[in-house]
Amino acid sequence: MEPILLRKLDISDAGLRTKMLVGDLDSDGRMELLMVQANGGIDDRYVPHQVQCLTAYDLEGRLLWQRGTPDPEAGGPGSDYPAQIYDIDGDGNNEILCVMEKKFRIIEGATGAIKKEYDLPDPEAHDCIIIANLSGNNFPQDIILKNRYHKMWALDNAFNLLWTYEGNIGHYPWVYDFNQDGRDEVMAGYDFLTADGEKLWSCQKLEDHADCILVADVDGSGNRRLIIGGSVTVMYDSNGKECWRYEGSIESQHVAVGKFRGDLPGLQIAGLDRIIRGHGGNQNGKDGLFLLDANGKELCKEDRQTKGWLTIIETIRHWDSNDLDYILAYRRGDGVLPGLYDGFLNPIVTFPVDGYVGHADLLGRGEEQVIIYNHETAWIFSRKDGDLSKPSSKGVLPQSKRLYNSTLYPGCEY
């Protein structure tokens, strides 16, 4: 299946080393691309980012607005960028939430104008932004901020501090209302918290920290489980019972859940094993994909013959008319281009350009597009031809939870 190039956009005015966020910024029924540049002059592996510059483009490549000035020494994607697209005030239009100039800012999506700004609860409270419903509102309006690994701050929609928590909170805590009381619980790394920030239980016998957290009804029982990738891959129920543990990987860096196989019951779990880490000048770093069934049993493993150890994987749905999902893998290294893999780890689609990758239903038509980008160009690919200049007739496109809780360490719900 050859992907079709719908549009090639010049995004060079956004600057170097940007991260792309996707959302309907101007309420026209089409999504826009927001290129987020991080501040420079930092060790971005351990020091949290703040935003240096925001640049908004429409799908035809027009620069809509820019806030901030691109920095030629901008930081790179060694950690999350604290920026999200979401309608936080419920006025029907998306805002941008970000940490910029040491303030938490709410910025109008259509114009880039600052609507509100608040002082941070702590100078290090800007590793990432998590949007949650901790207060029992009609929709999520609370904010969780964190430092790199150890502390988080929960705030209400007026930026009043609700609670703080310290622990091994991993890269990107995930929120979900497991007990259906109208308030989100928080999986903070290996610790499961109530909406009030009280720890109920912790994962046992796990090392390092949680790299990614997913929520899904894996076995079709109607019960949502937690799948966590860290030192190993584990699945827990919301009461703290370990359902299974997969120890056949050296480091479970990324996990994706989906219906990748039609011949098996339930969902399948794809993982990314860092087989050989490439730190310290080691040029032989290598990673590989693996696939588990709903019970954590290994189904297959990628026999990777090339180098490269920084792959990111995600689930992509509705790329084509196939009922099955695909595994999107990118940042593979050694000349391996981004692609879509099936439930046997066969490459089904290979994109003709390399770079970072985003995906979304850009027009609200039930089909996902894939956007690959570098510091100069964004390419928009689809399974079939289409006109990106024609907006949806459905009004403002809703921002999915995957898009408004965007992270370099993909978490998701299925």
C-alpha positions, 0 to 999 in steps of 0.5 A: 500500500503506497501512501499518497502525499496530500500536501508538502508544507514549508515550516522553516519559520518555526525554527529548529527541533520543534515538536508538532501538536495537532488541533482545530485552532481556528474552529474552521472544521479542519485541524491546524499544525502547531510547531512548538520550539523548546528553550535552549541552553539546557541539558534537555535530558534532565532539565524540564523544558519550557516553550521558546516559540509557538508557530501555527500553520493551516493545512495549506501551509499558511503561517497563521501566527507566531508567538515568541522568537525561534532560537537557533540554539533551541533544545531538542526532544530529550523530554516532553515539551510543556504545551497542549491544545485543548478547550480548557474554558469550555467556550467551544474554541481550543486554547494552547496551554503552555509553560512560557517565560516561566509562566503557565499561559493559556493562549487563544488558538485562533490568534496566539493572544494570551488569554490568561497566565499564572505563576508556576507552583514551583520553578521545576513544575514544567516537565509536561502538562496533563489535563485531568478531571480531578474536581468532578467538573462536567469536562476535564479542566484540572491541570497536573504539572510535574518535574522530571521524575519525582514530584507533581502538582495538581491544580484546578481551573483557577490554578489553585493548588489541589495537592502535590505528590512525590514518588517515582512518577515516570515520564507521563502519568495517565488519568482515567476514571476507573471507578466511574465516580466522575473524577479521574484516578491518576496512574503516576508512574508505578503508583495509583492515586485517587483524584485527591492525590492519595496513593492506593497501591503501587506496582511491585518489583519494577525497576527504573521508572514507567516509560509509558502507560496505557488503558484498555479493555484488553480481554473484552471483559468490560474492565479497563486494565493498565498496561505499563512499560518500564523495566518490563511490560506488565498489566494491572487491574485498577485494584492493584492486582497484577494480571501478567508480566512479560520479561522477555525484553531488556527494556520496555521503552514504548508500548502500544495496544490495539486490535492488530490480529484478527485471528486472536481474541481480545487486543494485542500489545505491541512493545519496543525493546531497547536491546542495546542502548546507544549511550556513551558513544556506543554506535551499535545501539539496537531496538526491536518490536515485539507483540504479546497477546491479551494474556501477555504471551509473546506472539512474535519478535522483530529480528532486526538486522539494522542499528538504531535504538530510539524507535517510538511506536504508537497505535494508528487506527482508521488508516484504511478500510481494514478493521485491524489497527497498525503499529506506527513506528518511527525514529528507527535510525540507520536509514529505516523509514517510518512505517506501519506494521501489521500484527505479524510485524510485517511492514505494510506501509513505508513512508518515503521520508524520515522525521518525527511523526504525528497522526490525526483525522485532520478533516473529521471524516473518520480517516487518519492522516500521517504527518512526517516533519523535520525542521524545514518541511511537513509532509501529510500522507493519507491512504487515499487522495483528498482535498485538505482545503475543504473543511468539515461541515461538522463545526469545530473538530473535537480534540481527542484525549490522545491529542490533548494529552500529547507526549513523547512517551505515548500513552493512550486509551483504547 
